[in-house]
Amino acid sequence: MINNQELIGYVAAALTTGSFLPQAVMTIKTKDTSSLSLGMYTLFTLGVLCWLIYGILIFNWVIIIANAVTLLLAACILSFKIYNTFISKP
Amino acid sequence: MINNQELIGYVAAALTTGSFLPQAVMTIKTKDTSSLSLGMYTLFTLGVLCWLIYGILIFNWVIIIANAVTLLLAACILSFKIYNTFISKP
């Protein structure tokens, strides 16, 4: 049985991780990253990587799974931003 | 004394929370939200609110402070996106 505290933790993790899916889909579809902050996605991707390492160190599966998925989505968005900023010349 | 596990947890929290500052500053300065996903910021802001409630329930100050700051920044970005999508007609 999970209690109410755990439940709200799982809902929180599902929402914050899941939220990057519509952004990743939108970025892949439109390839537009003009109003996305490079600083944000750089710091955020590094932060999520740290959360993943933290989850592995304390062996917490919720933290591991949530952050592995978020890392994938955030790294995808960051790749588009880096490509548009430094490689593609419009 | 904090151990290495706790340290990486604090670094992770500082990075993921701090990452929303450059995005908020960029959004406030440019007012451009064209490539930001409304779905992402709606889900994310709700998720961070749940994390804040979770932090209060388990009385964990790191979770409370990190998510209170992130909530403020995410809600600010979401407000601009809602204004540009539903209120302002360019």
Backbone of each chain as nested JSON, in Angstrom:
{
  "chains": [
    {"id": "A", "residues": [
      {"number": 1, "name": "MET", "atoms": {"N": [0.829, -1.214, 0.0], "CA": [0.0, 0.0, 0.0], "C": [0.863, 1.263, 0.0]}},
      {"number": 2, "name": "ILE", "atoms": {"N": [0.461, 2.238, -0.809], "CA": [1.176, 3.508, -0.727], "C": [0.286, 4.512, -0.01]}},
      {"number": 3, "name": "ASN", "atoms": {"N": [0.908, 5.383, 0.767], "CA": [0.125, 6.377, 1.504], "C": [-0.028, 7.659, 0.675]}},
      {"number": 4, "name": "ASN", "atoms": {"N": [-0.753, 8.634, 1.24], "CA": [-1.038, 9.871, 0.503], "C": [0.223, 10.662, 0.178]}},
      {"number": 5, "name": "GLN", "atoms": {"N": [1.183, 10.636, 1.093], "CA": [2.449, 11.335, 0.866], "C": [3.153, 10.769, -0.361]}},
      {"number": 6, "name": "GLU", "atoms": {"N": [3.277, 9.432, -0.399], "CA": [3.936, 8.78, -1.525], "C": [3.18, 9.059, -2.823]}},
      {"number": 7, "name": "LEU", "atoms": {"N": [1.84, 9.006, -2.739], "CA": [1.003, 9.219, -3.917], "C": [1.278, 10.591, -4.533]}},
      {"number": 8, "name": "ILE", "atoms": {"N": [1.318, 11.631, -3.701], "CA": [1.536, 12.977, -4.243], "C": [2.957, 13.099, -4.798]}},
      {"number": 9, "name": "GLY", "atoms": {"N": [3.907, 12.347, -4.215], "CA": [5.271, 12.29, -4.764], "C": [5.294, 11.67, -6.148]}},
      {"number": 10, "name": "TYR", "atoms": {"N": [4.551, 10.58, -6.326], "CA": [4.493, 9.919, -7.637], "C": [3.798, 10.817, -8.674]}},
      {"number": 11, "name": "VAL", "atoms": {"N": [2.696, 11.484, -8.248], "CA": [1.983, 12.394, -9.161], "C": [2.923, 13.529, -9.576]}},
      {"number": 12, "name": "ALA", "atoms": {"N": [3.653, 14.078, -8.603], "CA": [4.603, 15.163, -8.882], "C": [5.657, 14.706, -9.89]}},
      {"number": 13, "name": "ALA", "atoms": {"N": [6.241, 13.527, -9.663], "CA": [7.281, 13.001, -10.557], "C": [6.728, 12.773, -11.957]}},
      {"number": 14, "name": "ALA", "atoms": {"N": [5.509, 12.199, -12.046], "CA": [4.893, 11.927, -13.347], "C": [4.643, 13.234, -14.108]}},
      {"number": 15, "name": "LEU", "atoms": {"N": [4.162, 14.271, -13.402], "CA": [3.851, 15.553, -14.05], "C": [5.123, 16.26, -14.533]}},
      {"number": 16, "name": "THR", "atoms": {"N": [6.14, 16.378, -13.672], "CA": [7.334, 17.127, -14.075], "C": [8.12, 16.373, -15.153]}},
      {"number": 17, "name": "THR", "atoms": {"N": [8.151, 15.03, -15.07], "CA": [8.826, 14.258, -16.124], "C": [8.014, 14.304, -17.416]}},
      {"number": 18, "name": "GLY", "atoms": {"N": [6.708, 14.028, -17.299], "CA": [5.83, 13.994, -18.469], "C": [5.732, 15.322, -19.182]}},
      {"number": 19, "name": "SER", "atoms": {"N": [5.941, 16.418, -18.444], "CA": [5.79, 17.748, -19.043], "C": [6.775, 17.983, -20.189]}},
      {"number": 20, "name": "PHE", "atoms": {"N": [7.918, 17.298, -20.172], "CA": [8.904, 17.527, -21.231], "C": [8.547, 16.82, -22.537]}},
      {"number": 21, "name": "LEU", "atoms": {"N": [7.549, 15.931, -22.48], "CA": [7.132, 15.234, -23.699], "C": [6.496, 16.199, -24.714]}},
      {"number": 22, "name": "PRO", "atoms": {"N": [5.475, 17.018, -24.317], "CA": [4.919, 17.954, -25.313], "C": [5.957, 18.938, -25.849]}},
      {"number": 23, "name": "GLN", "atoms": {"N": [6.914, 19.358, -25.005], "CA": [7.955, 20.284, -25.488], "C": [8.853, 19.58, -26.5]}},
      {"number": 24, "name": "ALA", "atoms": {"N": [9.249, 18.33, -26.201], "CA": [10.114, 17.591, -27.123], "C": [9.397, 17.342, -28.449]}},
      {"number": 25, "name": "VAL", "atoms": {"N": [8.119, 16.939, -28.399], "CA": [7.334, 16.689, -29.612], "C": [7.24, 17.982, -30.436]}},
      {"number": 26, "name": "MET", "atoms": {"N": [6.931, 19.096, -29.768], "CA": [6.794, 20.382, -30.456], "C": [8.113, 20.799, -31.109]}},
      {"number": 27, "name": "THR", "atoms": {"N": [9.224, 20.619, -30.381], "CA": [10.538, 21.011, -30.901], "C": [10.94, 20.135, -32.091]}},
      {"number": 28, "name": "ILE", "atoms": {"N": [10.672, 18.818, -32.002], "CA": [11.004, 17.91, -33.105], "C": [10.175, 18.259, -34.343]}},
      {"number": 29, "name": "LYS", "atoms": {"N": [8.878, 18.552, -34.129], "CA": [7.974, 18.869, -35.239], "C": [8.332, 20.189, -35.91]}},
      {"number": 30, "name": "THR", "atoms": {"N": [8.461, 21.255, -35.1], "CA": [8.639, 22.598, -35.669], "C": [10.114, 22.942, -35.907]}},
      {"number": 31, "name": "LYS", "atoms": {"N": [11.021, 22.267, -35.202], "CA": [12.46, 22.567, -35.208], "C": [12.735, 24.004, -34.753]}},
      {"number": 32, "name": "ASP", "atoms": {"N": [11.717, 24.695, -34.229], "CA": [11.874, 26.074, -33.768], "C": [12.311, 26.078, -32.299]}},
      {"number": 33, "name": "THR", "atoms": {"N": [13.467, 26.693, -32.038], "CA": [13.946, 26.785, -30.657], "C": [14.247, 28.237, -30.287]}},
      {"number": 34, "name": "SER", "atoms": {"N": [13.666, 29.188, -31.088], "CA": [14.025, 30.601, -30.928], "C": [13.753, 31.145, -29.531]}},
      {"number": 35, "name": "SER", "atoms": {"N": [12.652, 30.716, -28.893], "CA": [12.352, 31.273, -27.572], "C": [12.753, 30.333, -26.434]}},
      {"number": 36, "name": "LEU", "atoms": {"N": [13.497, 29.266, -26.755], "CA": [14.038, 28.392, -25.705], "C": [15.395, 28.929, -25.268]}},
      {"number": 37, "name": "SER", "atoms": {"N": [15.651, 28.897, -23.969], "CA": [16.922, 29.396, -23.447], "C": [17.974, 28.289, -23.461]}},
      {"number": 38, "name": "LEU", "atoms": {"N": [19.115, 28.575, -24.14], "CA": [20.231, 27.619, -24.178], "C": [20.759, 27.378, -22.763]}},
      {"number": 39, "name": "GLY", "atoms": {"N": [20.858, 28.458, -21.977], "CA": [21.325, 28.351, -20.585], "C": [20.439, 27.426, -19.78]}},
      {"number": 40, "name": "MET", "atoms": {"N": [19.116, 27.585, -19.955], "CA": [18.198, 26.736, -19.206], "C": [18.417, 25.267, -19.527]}},
      {"number": 41, "name": "TYR", "atoms": {"N": [18.425, 24.923, -20.825], "CA": [18.507, 23.503, -21.177], "C": [19.874, 22.889, -20.876]}},
      {"number": 42, "name": "THR", "atoms": {"N": [20.936, 23.722, -20.894], "CA": [22.255, 23.218, -20.504], "C": [22.271, 22.88, -19.012]}},
      {"number": 43, "name": "LEU", "atoms": {"N": [21.873, 23.844, -18.176], "CA": [21.85, 23.625, -16.721], "C": [20.875, 22.508, -16.355]}},
      {"number": 44, "name": "PHE", "atoms": {"N": [19.695, 22.504, -17.003], "CA": [18.663, 21.535, -16.659], "C": [19.118, 20.106, -16.989]}},
      {"number": 45, "name": "THR", "atoms": {"N": [19.726, 19.923, -18.178], "CA": [20.179, 18.582, -18.58], "C": [21.27, 18.078, -17.637]}},
      {"number": 46, "name": "LEU", "atoms": {"N": [22.215, 18.967, -17.273], "CA": [23.25, 18.599, -16.293], "C": [22.616, 18.244, -14.95]}},
      {"number": 47, "name": "GLY", "atoms": {"N": [21.617, 19.036, -14.537], "CA": [20.932, 18.799, -13.262], "C": [20.222, 17.457, -13.236]}},
      {"number": 48, "name": "VAL", "atoms": {"N": [19.544, 17.124, -14.337], "CA": [18.817, 15.856, -14.411], "C": [19.801, 14.679, -14.396]}},
      {"number": 49, "name": "LEU", "atoms": {"N": [20.972, 14.878, -15.028], "CA": [22.028, 13.852, -14.979], "C": [22.478, 13.633, -13.523]}},
      {"number": 50, "name": "CYS", "atoms": {"N": [22.63, 14.728, -12.771], "CA": [22.983, 14.617, -11.348], "C": [21.888, 13.891, -10.561]}},
      {"number": 51, "name": "TRP", "atoms": {"N": [20.618, 14.209, -10.853], "CA": [19.505, 13.524, -10.179], "C": [19.556, 12.022, -10.459]}},
      {"number": 52, "name": "LEU", "atoms": {"N": [19.897, 11.669, -11.719], "CA": [19.985, 10.258, -12.103], "C": [21.093, 9.562, -11.315]}},
      {"number": 53, "name": "ILE", "atoms": {"N": [22.27, 10.211, -11.219], "CA": [23.39, 9.648, -10.441], "C": [22.977, 9.516, -8.97]}},
      {"number": 54, "name": "TYR", "atoms": {"N": [22.297, 10.56, -8.449], "CA": [21.807, 10.534, -7.061], "C": [20.86, 9.355, -6.841]}},
      {"number": 55, "name": "GLY", "atoms": {"N": [19.941, 9.144, -7.798], "CA": [18.996, 8.026, -7.716], "C": [19.711, 6.675, -7.698]}},
      {"number": 56, "name": "ILE", "atoms": {"N": [20.774, 6.556, -8.525], "CA": [21.553, 5.311, -8.569], "C": [22.288, 5.116, -7.237]}},
      {"number": 57, "name": "LEU", "atoms": {"N": [22.871, 6.211, -6.71], "CA": [23.628, 6.125, -5.449], "C": [22.744, 5.705, -4.275]}},
      {"number": 58, "name": "ILE", "atoms": {"N": [21.52, 6.252, -4.212], "CA": [20.634, 5.887, -3.088], "C": [19.713, 4.733, -3.491]}},
      {"number": 59, "name": "PHE", "atoms": {"N": [19.878, 4.207, -4.693], "CA": [19.124, 3.058, -5.206], "C": [17.606, 3.266, -5.072]}},
      {"number": 60, "name": "ASN", "atoms": {"N": [17.147, 4.424, -5.59], "CA": [15.715, 4.753, -5.558], "C": [15.187, 4.692, -7.0]}},
      {"number": 61, "name": "TRP", "atoms": {"N": [14.354, 3.674, -7.276], "CA": [13.902, 3.431, -8.65], "C": [13.039, 4.546, -9.22]}},
      {"number": 62, "name": "VAL", "atoms": {"N": [12.224, 5.196, -8.37], "CA": [11.376, 6.296, -8.866], "C": [12.256, 7.426, -9.401]}},
      {"number": 63, "name": "ILE", "atoms": {"N": [13.286, 7.791, -8.622], "CA": [14.199, 8.861, -9.047], "C": [14.975, 8.437, -10.295]}},
      {"number": 64, "name": "ILE", "atoms": {"N": [15.401, 7.166, -10.335], "CA": [16.163, 6.669, -11.499], "C": [15.313, 6.727, -12.773]}},
      {"number": 65, "name": "ILE", "atoms": {"N": [14.107, 6.137, -12.725], "CA": [13.259, 6.058, -13.935], "C": [12.809, 7.45, -14.382]}},
      {"number": 66, "name": "ALA", "atoms": {"N": [12.294, 8.25, -13.428], "CA": [11.795, 9.586, -13.776], "C": [12.898, 10.412, -14.443]}},
      {"number": 67, "name": "ASN", "atoms": {"N": [14.124, 10.348, -13.888], "CA": [15.187, 11.191, -14.415], "C": [15.836, 10.624, -15.668]}},
      {"number": 68, "name": "ALA", "atoms": {"N": [15.797, 9.309, -15.848], "CA": [16.305, 8.728, -17.098], "C": [15.429, 9.187, -18.263]}},
      {"number": 69, "name": "VAL", "atoms": {"N": [14.109, 9.159, -18.068], "CA": [13.176, 9.605, -19.117], "C": [13.351, 11.106, -19.369]}},
      {"number": 70, "name": "THR", "atoms": {"N": [13.404, 11.894, -18.284], "CA": [13.549, 13.351, -18.431], "C": [14.867, 13.689, -19.129]}},
      {"number": 71, "name": "LEU", "atoms": {"N": [15.938, 12.962, -18.788], "CA": [17.249, 13.21, -19.4], "C": [17.186, 13.018, -20.912]}},
      {"number": 72, "name": "LEU", "atoms": {"N": [16.515, 11.964, -21.34], "CA": [16.37, 11.662, -22.759], "C": [15.657, 12.823, -23.477]}},
      {"number": 73, "name": "LEU", "atoms": {"N": [14.53, 13.275, -22.892], "CA": [13.731, 14.34, -23.507], "C": [14.484, 15.679, -23.497]}},
      {"number": 74, "name": "ALA", "atoms": {"N": [15.089, 16.017, -22.355], "CA": [15.796, 17.298, -22.235], "C": [17.018, 17.326, -23.155]}},
      {"number": 75, "name": "ALA", "atoms": {"N": [17.738, 16.192, -23.259], "CA": [18.924, 16.136, -24.128], "C": [18.525, 16.291, -25.591]}},
      {"number": 76, "name": "CYS", "atoms": {"N": [17.361, 15.745, -25.941], "CA": [16.83, 15.872, -27.302], "C": [16.541, 17.347, -27.618]}},
      {"number": 77, "name": "ILE", "atoms": {"N": [15.855, 18.042, -26.713], "CA": [15.529, 19.463, -26.91], "C": [16.823, 20.286, -26.972]}},
      {"number": 78, "name": "LEU", "atoms": {"N": [17.766, 19.996, -26.054], "CA": [19.053, 20.704, -26.019], "C": [19.823, 20.517, -27.327]}},
      {"number": 79, "name": "SER", "atoms": {"N": [19.778, 19.304, -27.904], "CA": [20.482, 19.048, -29.162], "C": [19.961, 19.948, -30.282]}},
      {"number": 80, "name": "PHE", "atoms": {"N": [18.63, 20.09, -30.363], "CA": [18.032, 20.978, -31.372], "C": [18.487, 22.421, -31.149]}},
      {"number": 81, "name": "LYS", "atoms": {"N": [18.502, 22.849, -29.87], "CA": [18.887, 24.225, -29.546], "C": [20.349, 24.474, -29.934]}},
      {"number": 82, "name": "ILE", "atoms": {"N": [21.227, 23.519, -29.605], "CA": [22.655, 23.646, -29.948], "C": [22.83, 23.678, -31.471]}},
      {"number": 83, "name": "TYR", "atoms": {"N": [22.12, 22.78, -32.168], "CA": [22.204, 22.738, -33.635], "C": [21.787, 24.082, -34.226]}},
      {"number": 84, "name": "ASN", "atoms": {"N": [20.615, 24.594, -33.77], "CA": [20.109, 25.861, -34.323], "C": [20.994, 27.046, -33.959]}},
      {"number": 85, "name": "THR", "atoms": {"N": [21.638, 27.006, -32.793], "CA": [22.437, 28.144, -32.339], "C": [23.818, 28.165, -32.983]}},
      {"number": 86, "name": "PHE", "atoms": {"N": [24.475, 27.002, -33.058], "CA": [25.88, 26.988, -33.458], "C": [26.153, 26.387, -34.838]}},
      {"number": 87, "name": "ILE", "atoms": {"N": [25.28, 25.511, -35.324], "CA": [25.594, 24.79, -36.563], "C": [24.796, 25.325, -37.756]}},
      {"number": 88, "name": "SER", "atoms": {"N": [23.455, 25.316, -37.62], "CA": [22.61, 25.789, -38.716], "C": [22.686, 27.307, -38.838]}},
      {"number": 89, "name": "LYS", "atoms": {"N": [22.974, 27.803, -40.021], "CA": [22.955, 29.257, -40.241], "C": [21.754, 29.59, -41.118]}},
      {"number": 90, "name": "PRO", "atoms": {"N": [20.715, 30.19, -40.563], "CA": [19.513, 30.439, -41.369], "C": [19.716, 31.571, -42.379]}}
    ]},
    {"id": "B", "residues": [
      {"number": 1, "name": "MET", "atoms": {"N": [28.112, 17.461, 8.87], "CA": [28.808, 17.033, 7.642], "C": [27.814, 16.428, 6.645]}},
      {"number": 2, "name": "ILE", "atoms": {"N": [27.977, 16.783, 5.386], "CA": [27.166, 16.106, 4.384], "C": [28.056, 15.145, 3.607]}},
      {"number": 3, "name": "ASN", "atoms": {"N": [27.474, 14.014, 3.197], "CA": [28.257, 13.03, 2.451], "C": [28.126, 13.272, 0.945]}},
      {"number": 4, "name": "ASN", "atoms": {"N": [28.826, 12.456, 0.149], "CA": [28.839, 12.641, -1.299], "C": [27.459, 12.477, -1.937]}},
      {"number": 5, "name": "GLN", "atoms": {"N": [26.68, 11.544, -1.397], "CA": [25.314, 11.329, -1.896], "C": [24.488, 12.596, -1.733]}},
      {"number": 6, "name": "GLU", "atoms": {"N": [24.511, 13.16, -0.513], "CA": [23.738, 14.382, -0.254], "C": [24.224, 15.522, -1.13]}},
      {"number": 7, "name": "LEU", "atoms": {"N": [25.56, 15.598, -1.28], "CA": [26.151, 16.685, -2.069], "C": [25.634, 16.658, -3.508]}},
      {"number": 8, "name": "ILE", "atoms": {"N": [25.624, 15.465, -4.118], "CA": [25.166, 15.39, -5.512], "C": [23.671, 15.694, -5.591]}},
      {"number": 9, "name": "GLY", "atoms": {"N": [22.926, 15.367, -4.543], "CA": [21.507, 15.722, -4.471], "C": [21.313, 17.235, -4.444]}},
      {"number": 10, "name": "TYR", "atoms": {"N": [22.133, 17.926, -3.637], "CA": [22.038, 19.384, -3.558], "C": [22.45, 20.037, -4.881]}},
      {"number": 11, "name": "VAL", "atoms": {"N": [23.52, 19.496, -5.517], "CA": [23.973, 20.031, -6.81], "C": [22.86, 19.855, -7.844]}},
      {"number": 12, "name": "ALA", "atoms": {"N": [22.248, 18.651, -7.851], "CA": [21.144, 18.358, -8.769], "C": [19.994, 19.342, -8.575]}},
      {"number": 13, "name": "ALA", "atoms": {"N": [19.603, 19.562, -7.318], "CA": [18.488, 20.469, -7.009], "C": [18.82, 21.897, -7.44]}},
      {"number": 14, "name": "ALA", "atoms": {"N": [20.062, 22.338, -7.165], "CA": [20.467, 23.699, -7.526], "C": [20.448, 23.888, -9.043]}},
      {"number": 15, "name": "LEU", "atoms": {"N": [20.923, 22.875, -9.783], "CA": [20.971, 22.973, -11.252], "C": [19.572, 22.982, -11.867]}},
      {"number": 16, "name": "THR", "atoms": {"N": [18.708, 22.043, -11.467], "CA": [17.379, 21.973, -12.104], "C": [16.513, 23.173, -11.71]}},
      {"number": 17, "name": "THR", "atoms": {"N": [16.651, 23.638, -10.46], "CA": [15.897, 24.835, -10.055], "C": [16.482, 26.07, -10.728]}},
      {"number": 18, "name": "GLY", "atoms": {"N": [17.811, 26.224, -10.656], "CA": [18.485, 27.393, -11.216], "C": [18.321, 27.525, -12.718]}},
      {"number": 19, "name": "SER", "atoms": {"N": [18.113, 26.389, -13.405], "CA": [18.015, 26.406, -14.861], "C": [16.832, 27.245, -15.353]}},
      {"number": 20, "name": "PHE", "atoms": {"N": [15.787, 27.366, -14.537], "CA": [14.614, 28.124, -14.993], "C": [14.824, 29.633, -14.921]}},
      {"number": 21, "name": "LEU", "atoms": {"N": [15.904, 30.075, -14.246], "CA": [16.178, 31.507, -14.154], "C": [16.531, 32.105, -15.53]}},
      {"number": 22, "name": "PRO", "atoms": {"N": [17.525, 31.525, -16.295], "CA": [17.808, 32.101, -17.624], "C": [16.595, 32.083, -18.561]}},
      {"number": 23, "name": "GLN", "atoms": {"N": [15.749, 31.012, -18.457], "CA": [14.54, 30.97, -19.307], "C": [13.566, 32.075, -18.909]}},
      {"number": 24, "name": "ALA", "atoms": {"N": [13.372, 32.277, -17.597], "CA": [12.444, 33.315, -17.127], "C": [12.947, 34.695, -17.538]}},
      {"number": 25, "name": "VAL", "atoms": {"N": [14.265, 34.941, -17.367], "CA": [14.851, 36.239, -17.737], "C": [14.673, 36.48, -19.241]}},
      {"number": 26, "name": "MET", "atoms": {"N": [14.965, 35.437, -20.06], "CA": [14.837, 35.557, -21.514], "C": [13.392, 35.837, -21.92]}},
      {"number": 27, "name": "THR", "atoms": {"N": [12.442, 35.124, -21.284], "CA": [11.023, 35.292, -21.618], "C": [10.523, 36.681, -21.224]}},
      {"number": 28, "name": "ILE", "atoms": {"N": [10.959, 37.171, -20.043], "CA": [10.543, 38.508, -19.587], "C": [11.117, 39.574, -20.52]}},
      {"number": 29, "name": "LYS", "atoms": {"N": [12.394, 39.411, -20.923], "CA": [13.056, 40.404, -21.795], "C": [12.45, 40.43, -23.196]}},
      {"number": 30, "name": "THR", "atoms": {"N": [12.329, 39.241, -23.824], "CA": [11.913, 39.193, -25.234], "C": [10.397, 39.104, -25.394]}},
      {"number": 31, "name": "LYS", "atoms": {"N": [9.703, 38.641, -24.355], "CA": [8.259, 38.37, -24.38], "C": [7.882, 37.35, -25.462]}},
      {"number": 32, "name": "ASP", "atoms": {"N": [8.919, 36.699, -26.056], "CA": [8.686, 35.7, -27.107], "C": [8.502, 34.33, -26.466]}},
      {"number": 33, "name": "THR", "atoms": {"N": [7.345, 33.708, -26.729], "CA": [7.086, 32.366, -26.183], "C": [6.701, 31.408, -27.312]}},
      {"number": 34, "name": "SER", "atoms": {"N": [7.034, 31.803, -28.581], "CA": [6.555, 31.035, -29.738], "C": [6.991, 29.576, -29.738]}},
      {"number": 35, "name": "SER", "atoms": {"N": [8.215, 29.293, -29.287], "CA": [8.665, 27.9, -29.329], "C": [8.571, 27.201, -27.97]}},
      {"number": 36, "name": "LEU", "atoms": {"N": [7.907, 27.864, -27.006], "CA": [7.658, 27.204, -25.716], "C": [6.336, 26.442, -25.81]}},
      {"number": 37, "name": "SER", "atoms": {"N": [6.306, 25.24, -25.235], "CA": [5.084, 24.432, -25.265], "C": [4.17, 24.781, -24.094]}},
      {"number": 38, "name": "LEU", "atoms": {"N": [2.913, 25.151, -24.423], "CA": [1.916, 25.457, -23.383], "C": [1.659, 24.221, -22.532]}},
      {"number": 39, "name": "GLY", "atoms": {"N": [1.585, 23.052, -23.192], "CA": [1.375, 21.786, -22.472], "C": [2.472, 21.529, -21.463]}},
      {"number": 40, "name": "MET", "atoms": {"N": [3.724, 21.762, -21.895], "CA": [4.837, 21.527, -20.978], "C": [4.726, 22.397, -19.741]}},
      {"number": 41, "name": "TYR", "atoms": {"N": [4.543, 23.713, -19.938], "CA": [4.558, 24.611, -18.783], "C": [3.333, 24.433, -17.887]}},
      {"number": 42, "name": "THR", "atoms": {"N": [2.198, 23.997, -18.465], "CA": [1.024, 23.71, -17.637], "C": [1.298, 22.496, -16.746]}},
      {"number": 43, "name": "LEU", "atoms": {"N": [1.73, 21.373, -17.365], "CA": [2.026, 20.156, -16.609], "C": [3.159, 20.389, -15.605]}},
      {"number": 44, "name": "PHE", "atoms": {"N": [4.202, 21.099, -16.059], "CA": [5.373, 21.296, -15.211], "C": [5.021, 22.125, -13.967]}},
      {"number": 45, "name": "THR", "atoms": {"N": [4.255, 23.218, -14.169], "CA": [3.89, 24.08, -13.039], "C": [3.032, 23.31, -12.035]}},
      {"number": 46, "name": "LEU", "atoms": {"N": [2.073, 22.502, -12.54], "CA": [1.26, 21.652, -11.653], "C": [2.148, 20.648, -10.913]}},
      {"number": 47, "name": "GLY", "atoms": {"N": [3.112, 20.063, -11.636], "CA": [4.021, 19.081, -11.037], "C": [4.869, 19.68, -9.931]}},
      {"number": 48, "name": "VAL", "atoms": {"N": [5.385, 20.887, -10.172], "CA": [6.216, 21.547, -9.165], "C": [5.365, 21.905, -7.934]}},
      {"number": 49, "name": "LEU", "atoms": {"N": [4.1, 22.278, -8.166], "CA": [3.182, 22.532, -7.045], "C": [3.011, 21.261, -6.214]}},
      {"number": 50, "name": "CYS", "atoms": {"N": [2.882, 20.108, -6.885], "CA": [2.779, 18.817, -6.18], "C": [4.062, 18.511, -5.402]}},
      {"number": 51, "name": "TRP", "atoms": {"N": [5.233, 18.783, -6.007], "CA": [6.508, 18.587, -5.304], "C": [6.567, 19.446, -4.056]}},
      {"number": 52, "name": "LEU", "atoms": {"N": [6.056, 20.696, -4.153], "CA": [6.062, 21.612, -3.004], "C": [5.181, 21.058, -1.89]}},
      {"number": 53, "name": "ILE", "atoms": {"N": [3.978, 20.573, -2.255], "CA": [3.064, 19.977, -1.262], "C": [3.733, 18.742, -0.634]}},
      {"number": 54, "name": "TYR", "atoms": {"N": [4.376, 17.922, -1.486], "CA": [5.087, 16.726, -1.016], "C": [6.18, 17.117, -0.008]}},
      {"number": 55, "name": "GLY", "atoms": {"N": [6.939, 18.162, -0.328], "CA": [8.002, 18.642, 0.556], "C": [7.456, 19.099, 1.899]}},
      {"number": 56, "name": "ILE", "atoms": {"N": [6.281, 19.79, 1.864], "CA": [5.65, 20.258, 3.106], "C": [5.172, 19.05, 3.92]}},
      {"number": 57, "name": "LEU", "atoms": {"N": [4.57, 18.047, 3.239], "CA": [4.045, 16.852, 3.924], "C": [5.152, 16.064, 4.623]}},
      {"number": 58, "name": "ILE", "atoms": {"N": [6.312, 15.913, 3.945], "CA": [7.401, 15.141, 4.56], "C": [8.381, 16.064, 5.291]}},
      {"number": 59, "name": "PHE", "atoms": {"N": [8.063, 17.371, 5.319], "CA": [8.846, 18.385, 6.039], "C": [10.319, 18.338, 5.64]}},
      {"number": 60, "name": "ASN", "atoms": {"N": [10.569, 18.387, 4.32], "CA": [11.939, 18.376, 3.786], "C": [12.235, 19.754, 3.198]}},
      {"number": 61, "name": "TRP", "atoms": {"N": [13.108, 20.527, 3.886], "CA": [13.343, 21.919, 3.511], "C": [13.978, 22.079, 2.128]}},
      {"number": 62, "name": "VAL", "atoms": {"N": [14.853, 21.112, 1.716], "CA": [15.474, 21.22, 0.397], "C": [14.399, 21.16, -0.687]}},
      {"number": 63, "name": "ILE", "atoms": {"N": [13.481, 20.178, -0.555], "CA": [12.391, 20.037, -1.535], "C": [11.473, 21.263, -1.494]}},
      {"number": 64, "name": "ILE", "atoms": {"N": [11.188, 21.765, -0.288], "CA": [10.308, 22.939, -0.158], "C": [10.924, 24.159, -0.848]}},
      {"number": 65, "name": "ILE", "atoms": {"N": [12.168, 24.49, -0.493], "CA": [12.798, 25.714, -1.022], "C": [13.025, 25.606, -2.536]}},
      {"number": 66, "name": "ALA", "atoms": {"N": [13.614, 24.46, -2.992], "CA": [13.889, 24.292, -4.422], "C": [12.612, 24.44, -5.242]}},
      {"number": 67, "name": "ASN", "atoms": {"N": [11.517, 23.832, -4.771], "CA": [10.293, 23.852, -5.564], "C": [9.499, 25.151, -5.42]}},
      {"number": 68, "name": "ALA", "atoms": {"N": [9.665, 25.851, -4.297], "CA": [9.011, 27.162, -4.158], "C": [9.626, 28.131, -5.178]}},
      {"number": 69, "name": "VAL", "atoms": {"N": [10.96, 28.103, -5.311], "CA": [11.646, 28.979, -6.273], "C": [11.27, 28.586, -7.706]}},
      {"number": 70, "name": "THR", "atoms": {"N": [11.318, 27.264, -7.995], "CA": [10.981, 26.799, -9.35], "C": [9.536, 27.147, -9.702]}},
      {"number": 71, "name": "LEU", "atoms": {"N": [8.623, 27.009, -8.725], "CA": [7.203, 27.323, -8.972], "C": [7.04, 28.773, -9.398]}},
      {"number": 72, "name": "LEU", "atoms": {"N": [7.747, 29.668, -8.709], "CA": [7.676, 31.102, -9.01], "C": [8.134, 31.362, -10.453]}},
      {"number": 73, "name": "LEU", "atoms": {"N": [9.281, 30.771, -10.832], "CA": [9.854, 30.976, -12.17], "C": [8.979, 30.344, -13.256]}},
      {"number": 74, "name": "ALA", "atoms": {"N": [8.535, 29.092, -13.02], "CA": [7.716, 28.387, -14.018], "C": [6.367, 29.085, -14.203]}},
      {"number": 75, "name": "ALA", "atoms": {"N": [5.775, 29.556, -13.1], "CA": [4.478, 30.238, -13.181], "C": [4.609, 31.547, -13.951]}},
      {"number": 76, "name": "CYS", "atoms": {"N": [5.747, 32.213, -13.788], "CA": [6.016, 33.457, -14.513], "C": [6.086, 33.183, -16.023]}},
      {"number": 77, "name": "ILE", "atoms": {"N": [6.845, 32.137, -16.428], "CA": [6.969, 31.781, -17.849], "C": [5.601, 31.356, -18.402]}},
      {"number": 78, "name": "LEU", "atoms": {"N": [4.855, 30.538, -17.621], "CA": [3.525, 30.083, -18.034], "C": [2.569, 31.262, -18.245]}},
      {"number": 79, "name": "SER", "atoms": {"N": [2.662, 32.277, -17.382], "CA": [1.789, 33.455, -17.512], "C": [2.018, 34.155, -18.842]}},
      {"number": 80, "name": "PHE", "atoms": {"N": [3.29, 34.308, -19.23], "CA": [3.6, 34.927, -20.52], "C": [3.042, 34.091, -21.672]}},
      {"number": 81, "name": "LYS", "atoms": {"N": [3.193, 32.751, -21.571], "CA": [2.71, 31.862, -22.632], "C": [1.178, 31.951, -22.749]}},
      {"number": 82, "name": "ILE", "atoms": {"N": [0.483, 31.953, -21.608], "CA": [-0.989, 32.056, -21.614], "C": [-1.418, 33.401, -22.197]}},
      {"number": 83, "name": "TYR", "atoms": {"N": [-0.73, 34.478, -21.792], "CA": [-1.061, 35.81, -22.296], "C": [-0.883, 35.874, -23.809]}},
      {"number": 84, "name": "ASN", "atoms": {"N": [0.26, 35.359, -24.303], "CA": [0.537, 35.393, -25.744], "C": [-0.4, 34.491, -26.544]}},
      {"number": 85, "name": "THR", "atoms": {"N": [-0.834, 33.375, -25.938], "CA": [-1.668, 32.415, -26.66], "C": [-3.134, 32.838, -26.685]}},
      {"number": 86, "name": "PHE", "atoms": {"N": [-3.652, 33.323, -25.561], "CA": [-5.103, 33.533, -25.451], "C": [-5.534, 34.995, -25.381]}},
      {"number": 87, "name": "ILE", "atoms": {"N": [-4.647, 35.884, -24.945], "CA": [-5.1, 37.261, -24.701], "C": [-4.572, 38.217, -25.772]}},
      {"number": 88, "name": "SER", "atoms": {"N": [-3.248, 38.233, -25.957], "CA": [-2.652, 39.137, -26.951], "C": [-2.902, 38.623, -28.36]}},
      {"number": 89, "name": "LYS", "atoms": {"N": [-3.443, 39.469, -29.227], "CA": [-3.624, 39.091, -30.638], "C": [-2.647, 39.886, -31.481]}},
      {"number": 90, "name": "PRO", "atoms": {"N": [-1.608, 39.212, -31.976], "CA": [-0.579, 39.953, -32.712], "C": [-1.095, 40.408, -34.09]}}
    ]}
  ]
}
